[in-house]
Amino acid sequence: MIFKTSIKCFLRVNRLFLLFIIIFINASIQASVNQIELSEDLKITEIEKGVYVVTHSFPWGGNSLIVFLSGNNIIFVDTPYNNEATGRVVEWIRSENGQANIIEINTGFHNDNLGGNEYLLSQNIPVYGSELTARLIEDGKIYETMAAVVELFERVGMGNQEVLEAYKTQKFKAPNRLFDIKQGLQLNIGGEIIEVYFPGESHSIDNVVVYFHNRKILFGGCMVKSLESRGPGFTGDANMEEWPKSVDKVLKKYKDARIVIPGHGNWGDTKLLSHTIDLLVNYNKTN
């Protein structure tokens, strides 16, 4: 009896061990296949065929989106924090498709939305953004925000000297294909309908979201918080009262979204939108 019990325990433990090994191997294979490391702080992850999230950690992970469409058309939503990282991403795109016709969309005026615009414009890549975003760049509002971010970093001891110096000296270029933010923008490219929508003020006064209708993919950008987020992050340009209302409009408009990508952190589904609303409502109640 004791022998039989020992055999059963042995088999159970070994099955669990084997299962763990299989899971570990599968995870390792998936990571090695689906993630491209362009540098220590710049990674590209394929989340489904032809759809990639670019994560630039400078100093914390900011997300951009690349979608390969038919006819060599590629939509690039937001840029990494700076020109150098943006250049590396464009070089990777062109290594994947030498005839790539790249179109960029900026979702706001912060550096994690358009820090690489100068490089893109130097490559004659059209950059779409709202007239309000362009004005916030041209009127110097971005430099006020960058000064506030640097002051915050220095106060809390965040970011190394390279990051701080870059944030202090970076120059910004406005998008060159402008649209009225209240009217939004709709593009029909490579068999995909891409909608740029402004639901109201949120993380900043000009944040928009980008929805790929056929794929049901929503790039929420900095308006949307990841599930691991426990606070709103930088609020220096935020309209805290309107922010949850704006996200609620997005949730109702794009309730069928399969994939939702936040400006920072892990992507998921529409639970990110509900989580963002709850987080902001609770934050507003206690602050």
Phi and psi in degrees as a GROMACS rama.xvg file:
@    title "Ramachandran Plot"
@    xaxis  label "Phi"
@    yaxis  label "Psi"
@TYPE xy
-62.9835  -38.3454  ILE-2
-63.9707  -44.7954  PHE-3
-62.8288  -41.2428  LYS-4
-62.5918  -40.6211  THR-5
-63.8051  -41.5785  SER-6
-62.402  -44.1127  ILE-7
-61.5885  -43.6427  LYS-8
-63.2897  -40.0603  CYS-9
-62.8749  -46.2936  PHE-10
-65.2328  -39.4649  LEU-11
-64.0179  -45.6502  ARG-12
-62.3735  -41.9839  VAL-13
-71.028  -33.0436  ASN-14
-63.7256  -43.1884  ARG-15
-63.2936  -40.8532  LEU-16
-64.1629  -42.4748  PHE-17
-64.8759  -40.9479  LEU-18
-62.0455  -41.621  LEU-19
-61.7683  -42.8142  PHE-20
-62.6424  -42.2521  ILE-21
-63.5469  -45.6807  ILE-22
-60.7847  -43.4038  ILE-23
-62.9375  -43.6087  PHE-24
-65.5649  -44.2782  ILE-25
-62.089  -41.9737  ASN-26
-64.1516  -40.0854  ALA-27
-65.7844  -41.4526  SER-28
-64.8266  -44.4913  ILE-29
-61.6762  -43.4699  GLN-30
-63.249  -41.8281  ALA-31
-70.4657  -31.2068  SER-32
-81.3636  -41.5827  VAL-33
-94.6973  -6.79813  ASN-34
-121.427  130.36  GLN-35
-111.122  127.974  ILE-36
-104.059  108.701  GLU-37
-83.9503  -27.8508  LEU-38
-162.001  178.272  SER-39
-59.5966  -32.8426  GLU-40
-111.584  13.7655  ASP-41
-136.567  112.749  LEU-42
-130.284  148.766  LYS-43
-121.332  126.547  ILE-44
-118.65  125.384  THR-45
-81.9093  116.372  GLU-46
-96.0346  -20.6269  ILE-47
-163.72  172.152  GLU-48
-55.6296  120.863  LYS-49
79.5637  4.83894  GLY-50
-123.913  123.85  VAL-51
-131.303  139.225  TYR-52
-103.205  125.577  VAL-53
-97.2959  127.649  VAL-54
-120.861  116.97  THR-55
-111.8  117.874  HIS-56
-97.8714  91.5697  SER-57
-147.908  71.5426  PHE-58
-95.2753  -18.0514  PRO-59
-118.898  157.76  TRP-60
-62.439  115.888  GLY-61
-109.449  137.372  GLY-62
-99.8385  140.325  ASN-63
-124.55  168.595  SER-64
-130.356  138.115  LEU-65
-124.112  129.02  ILE-66
-126.169  119.567  VAL-67
-83.8982  120.819  PHE-68
-107.286  178.927  LEU-69
-73.2436  162.931  SER-70
67.3768  32.105  GLY-71
65.8922  13.5011  ASN-72
-86.4291  134.96  ASN-73
-135.459  127.541  ILE-74
-100.728  128.559  ILE-75
-119.721  110.904  PHE-76
-102.195  122.381  VAL-77
61.5174  161.373  ASP-78
-117.927  163.552  THR-79
-58.8425  177.44  PRO-80
-64.8863  -27.2939  TYR-81
-142.533  176.441  ASN-82
-67.3827  -40.3442  ASN-83
-59.7112  -49.1162  GLU-84
-66.0491  -38.8693  ALA-85
-62.419  -40.5262  THR-86
-60.9673  -40.3726  GLY-87
-63.9534  -38.9159  ARG-88
-66.6075  -43.116  VAL-89
-64.0036  -39.7367  VAL-90
-61.2558  -39.6161  GLU-91
-65.5119  -43.5974  TRP-92
-57.2649  -45.7837  ILE-93
-70.1201  -25.9543  ARG-94
-71.5514  -27.4511  SER-95
-82.7092  -33.3418  GLU-96
-146.029  100.895  ASN-97
-65.3493  -17.8671  GLY-98
-104.042  20.0128  GLN-99
-56.6737  128.696  ALA-100
-104.646  95.8444  ASN-101
-92.98  135.121  ILE-102
-125.894  129.772  ILE-103
-103.987  143.692  GLU-104
-126.675  123.169  ILE-105
-91.2227  132.883  ASN-106
-99.6361  2.01508  THR-107
178.885  -178.552  GLY-108
-98.8654  1.52259  PHE-109
-77.2998  164.513  HIS-110
-68.4002  -22.5594  ASN-111
-82.1567  0.0100946  ASP-112
-102.033  -34.9117  ASN-113
-146.339  23.0123  LEU-114
-61.6668  -18.5514  GLY-115
-103.954  13.3499  GLY-116
-59.4968  -38.1784  ASN-117
-57.7387  -44.3731  GLU-118
-64.1116  -46.1289  TYR-119
-59.1719  -45.0433  LEU-120
-66.1871  -32.764  LEU-121
-67.0254  -21.4167  SER-122
-97.0824  9.86098  GLN-123
60.186  31.7614  ASN-124
-89.255  121.444  ILE-125
-65.5378  137.103  PRO-126
-121.878  112.728  VAL-127
-88.7306  139.871  TYR-128
-165.695  164.309  GLY-129
-75.9608  158.125  SER-130
-60.17  -33.7799  GLU-131
-66.6561  -42.6683  LEU-132
-59.234  -45.9035  THR-133
-60.4514  -42.1001  ALA-134
-65.6689  -37.1447  ARG-135
-66.8484  -28.5843  LEU-136
-76.1495  -50.9378  ILE-137
-67.4725  -30.3147  GLU-138
-84.3689  -2.57855  ASP-139
87.4272  5.83207  GLY-140
-59.3301  -36.3509  LYS-141
-58.9659  -34.8286  ILE-142
-73.2912  -31.8648  TYR-143
-64.604  -42.631  GLU-144
-64.5057  -43.5334  THR-145
-62.0335  -39.473  MET-146
-62.4479  -39.7858  ALA-147
-66.9593  -38.6957  ALA-148
-66.1823  -43.5606  VAL-149
-60.8329  -43.4303  VAL-150
-60.9632  -40.5893  GLU-151
-64.41  -46.2095  LEU-152
-57.9534  -45.6532  PHE-153
-66.8466  -34.73  GLU-154
-69.8361  -38.5035  ARG-155
-98.5531  0.37292  VAL-156
72.3799  35.2974  GLY-157
-103.975  141.91  MET-158
84.1993  137.322  GLY-159
-84.0156  -179.171  ASN-160
-62.9521  -35.331  GLN-161
-61.981  -44.3961  GLU-162
-64.5123  -47.7996  VAL-163
-61.1888  -42.7009  LEU-164
-64.9173  -41.6438  GLU-165
-63.4148  -41.752  ALA-166
-67.2241  -31.3118  TYR-167
-75.5786  -30.1879  LYS-168
-110.916  -6.62394  THR-169
-64.4122  139.917  GLN-170
-107.885  147.566  LYS-171
-123.318  146.329  PHE-172
-117.004  136.902  LYS-173
-75.5508  155.844  ALA-174
-61.8536  156.287  PRO-175
-112.719  -1.15615  ASN-176
-118.712  98.5167  ARG-177
-100.093  149.514  LEU-178
-138.187  156.739  PHE-179
-70.3977  122.84  ASP-180
-62.7918  -33.6666  ILE-181
-72.5517  -29.7352  LYS-182
-83.1289  -23.5585  GLN-183
72.0601  -163.032  GLY-184
-149.023  141.046  LEU-185
-131.344  127.252  GLN-186
-118.652  141.133  LEU-187
-119.578  99.7421  ASN-188
-134.322  131.802  ILE-189
55.3724  36.7925  GLY-190
78.6491  10.33  GLY-191
-123.251  137.602  GLU-192
-96.3501  119.275  ILE-193
-112.71  121.8  ILE-194
-114.301  128.914  GLU-195
-105.019  123.182  VAL-196
-129.564  134.445  TYR-197
-112.306  109.564  PHE-198
-87.8053  -9.98978  PRO-199
136.28  174.167  GLY-200
-64.8368  151.079  GLU-201
-153.303  -118.376  SER-202
-57.4834  -33.9018  HIS-203
-141.746  172.44  SER-204
-76.6456  -7.83951  ILE-205
-123.768  10.0997  ASP-206
-65.3713  129.482  ASN-207
-118.358  164.706  VAL-208
-115.281  161.029  VAL-209
-126.365  126.237  VAL-210
-119.778  129.908  TYR-211
-98.3215  102.973  PHE-212
-62.7935  -46.0228  HIS-213
-66.6068  -40.1648  ASN-214
-86.0267  -14.0511  ARG-215
57.4135  46.6436  LYS-216
-112.963  126.824  ILE-217
-112.514  121.59  LEU-218
-94.4766  106.073  PHE-219
-85.2818  -18.7542  GLY-220
57.4195  -151.247  GLY-221
-71.7283  -9.02884  CYS-222
-68.5665  -27.1101  MET-223
-111.297  133.774  VAL-224
-99.467  145.951  LYS-225
-72.0494  162.69  SER-226
-63.8227  -26.3696  LEU-227
-81.0601  -9.48207  GLU-228
-70.6635  136.031  SER-229
-116.836  3.36911  ARG-230
-153.639  169.796  GLY-231
-78.2018  -8.53703  PRO-232
77.5654  -148.801  GLY-233
-67.2409  125.792  PHE-234
-118.928  13.1302  THR-235
-60.9554  -26.1241  GLY-236
-117.224  13.8329  ASP-237
-88.2801  151.613  ALA-238
-105.619  93.3103  ASN-239
-65.9296  -30.5502  MET-240
-71.9368  -40.5617  GLU-241
-83.4959  -23.6884  GLU-242
-52.7749  -55.3598  TRP-243
-62.4427  -32.2443  PRO-244
-65.8654  -39.5397  LYS-245
-65.8156  -42.7684  SER-246
-65.1524  -36.3332  VAL-247
-62.4132  -38.0201  ASP-248
-63.423  -41.3883  LYS-249
-62.7131  -44.5493  VAL-250
-59.8935  -42.8679  LEU-251
-70.5267  -36.2154  LYS-252
-73.6421  -37.2505  LYS-253
-120.675  46.1962  TYR-254
-65.572  -18.3762  LYS-255
-89.6635  4.01141  ASP-256
-59.0499  131.95  ALA-257
-84.4942  -39.2496  ARG-258
-127.257  132.28  ILE-259
-123.219  126.725  VAL-260
-113.171  119.298  ILE-261
-83.498  169.187  PRO-262
-68.022  -27.6497  GLY-263
-142.975  139.529  HIS-264
93.2227  -169.764  GLY-265
-79.0141  145.689  ASN-266
-86.0025  167.994  TRP-267
-167.91  -134.559  GLY-268
-120.159  -156.814  ASP-269
-68.1264  -8.41771  THR-270
-58.8494  -28.0764  LYS-271
-62.4969  -36.4616  LEU-272
-69.1207  -45.325  LEU-273
-62.3211  -41.7497  SER-274
-61.8509  -42.2976  HIS-275
-62.0309  -44.1805  THR-276
-60.209  -49.6263  ILE-277
-60.8563  -43.465  ASP-278
-59.5596  -45.9086  LEU-279
-70.8122  -39.6834  LEU-280
-61.7248  -45.4192  VAL-281
-65.5158  -39.6832  ASN-282
-62.9449  -43.9809  TYR-283
-65.0965  -31.6418  ASN-284
-68.9669  -30.258  LYS-285
-105.499  3.06771  THR-286
